[in-house]
Amino acid sequence: MRQIEVFEEIDAPPDVVWDVLLEFERYPEWNPFVQSIEGTPAAGEQLTVRIQPPGGRGLTFKPEVVAVEDQRRLAWFGRLVVPFAFDGYHEFRLEPVDGGERTRFLHRETFRGALVPLLANQAQLERGFQSMNEAIKERAEARVAASS
């Protein structure tokens, strides 16, 4: 099993960060890592997700949404071919900070399976997570600044 966790402190309340996270149709405008998501963010729904790790090759996969907690958590589970070959549990968590004026944003993936050592370049993926976190921070903080 391998896990990647990247945190970002965002100077925007969770509702603003959540809105940016769920605007899938806008991902091509700002998201350098998750280039597109198609589908409905609701438990049991299937998404089509396209990622482009920095320095790596792009990948499209079709995970199932396993959890949605409004303004708190979005998670999906995906698998490559057969169970336990390459499974990934992906999660975004939003925690209110400073009385809800700011957000601690967690971007996490847990991989397991026999093919993980061959297919998961942890350094590339971690850079991708970080680039997305920085981009969501910039977009959410710009919204707060524009509404002030």
C-alpha positions in Angstrom: 0.0 0.0 0.0 1.2 3.5 -0.8 -0.3 6.8 0.2 0.1 10.4 -1.0 -1.2 13.3 1.2 -0.8 16.9 0.3 -2.3 19.8 2.4 -2.9 23.4 1.5 -4.0 26.3 3.7 -6.5 28.4 1.8 -7.6 31.9 2.7 -11.2 31.2 1.7 -14.1 29.6 3.6 -15.0 26.0 2.8 -18.1 26.8 0.8 -16.0 28.8 -1.7 -13.3 26.0 -1.9 -16.1 23.4 -2.3 -17.7 25.4 -5.2 -14.4 25.5 -7.0 -13.8 21.8 -6.4 -17.2 20.8 -7.8 -17.1 23.0 -10.9 -15.9 20.1 -13.0 -16.7 21.8 -16.3 -14.1 24.6 -15.4 -11.2 22.2 -14.6 -9.6 22.7 -18.1 -9.3 26.4 -17.3 -7.3 26.1 -14.1 -6.4 22.6 -13.1 -2.9 21.5 -14.2 -3.3 17.9 -12.8 -6.9 16.8 -13.0 -7.6 18.1 -16.5 -11.2 17.0 -16.6 -13.9 15.3 -14.7 -17.2 14.3 -16.2 -20.2 13.0 -14.2 -22.2 13.8 -11.2 -20.6 14.1 -7.7 -23.0 11.8 -5.9 -22.5 8.5 -4.1 -22.8 5.6 -6.4 -22.2 7.6 -9.6 -19.4 6.9 -12.0 -17.0 9.7 -13.1 -14.7 9.9 -16.0 -11.4 11.5 -14.8 -8.4 12.6 -16.8 -5.2 13.3 -15.0 -1.8 14.6 -16.4 1.0 14.1 -13.8 3.9 16.5 -14.4 6.5 14.8 -16.5 4.3 11.7 -16.9 1.8 10.4 -19.3 -1.9 11.2 -19.0 -4.4 8.7 -17.8 -8.2 8.4 -18.0 -10.1 6.3 -15.6 -13.7 5.7 -14.4 -14.0 5.6 -10.6 -17.1 5.4 -8.5 -18.0 8.2 -6.1 -18.1 6.6 -2.7 -18.7 9.7 -0.4 -19.9 13.2 -0.7 -20.3 15.4 2.4 -21.3 18.9 1.5 -18.5 21.4 1.9 -16.4 18.7 3.7 -15.5 15.6 1.6 -15.5 14.1 -1.8 -14.1 10.6 -2.4 -14.0 8.1 -5.2 -12.7 4.5 -5.7 -11.1 3.3 -8.9 -9.6 0.1 -10.0 -7.5 -1.0 -13.0 -8.8 -4.2 -14.6 -9.2 -6.7 -11.7 -9.5 -6.2 -7.9 -6.2 -5.9 -6.0 -4.1 -5.4 -9.2 -4.2 -1.6 -8.9 -6.9 0.0 -6.7 -7.0 3.7 -5.7 -9.0 5.5 -3.1 -9.0 9.3 -3.8 -10.2 11.8 -1.3 -10.5 15.6 -1.0 -11.2 16.9 2.6 -12.1 20.4 3.6 -11.7 21.5 7.2 -12.8 24.9 8.4 -10.0 26.9 10.1 -10.2 30.2 12.0 -13.9 30.1 12.6 -14.6 29.0 9.0 -12.9 32.0 7.4 -10.1 29.7 6.0 -9.9 26.1 4.8 -7.4 23.4 5.3 -7.6 21.4 2.1 -6.4 17.7 2.0 -5.8 15.9 -1.2 -5.1 12.2 -0.6 -4.7 9.0 -2.6 -4.3 5.5 -1.2 -3.1 2.8 -3.6 -3.0 -0.9 -3.2 -2.4 -3.9 -5.4 0.4 -5.9 -7.1 0.8 -3.4 -9.9 1.2 -0.3 -7.7 5.1 -0.4 -7.7 5.0 -0.6 -11.5 2.3 1.9 -12.3 2.3 4.6 -9.6 5.2 7.1 -9.8 4.8 8.6 -6.4 7.0 11.6 -7.0 5.1 12.6 -10.2 1.7 12.1 -8.6 2.7 14.1 -5.5 3.9 17.0 -7.7 0.5 16.8 -9.5 -1.4 16.9 -6.2 0.6 19.9 -5.1 0.0 21.7 -8.4 -3.7 21.2 -8.1 -3.8 22.3 -4.5 -1.9 25.5 -5.4 -4.3 26.1 -8.3 -7.4 25.6 -6.2 -6.0 27.9 -3.5 -5.3 30.6 -6.1 -8.8 30.3 -7.6 -10.7 30.2 -4.3 -8.7 33.2 -2.9 -9.3 35.2 -6.1 -13.1 34.6 -5.6 -13.0 35.9 -2.1 -10.9 38.9 -3.1 -13.4 39.7 -6.0 -16.4 39.6 -3.6 -14.8 42.0 -1.0 
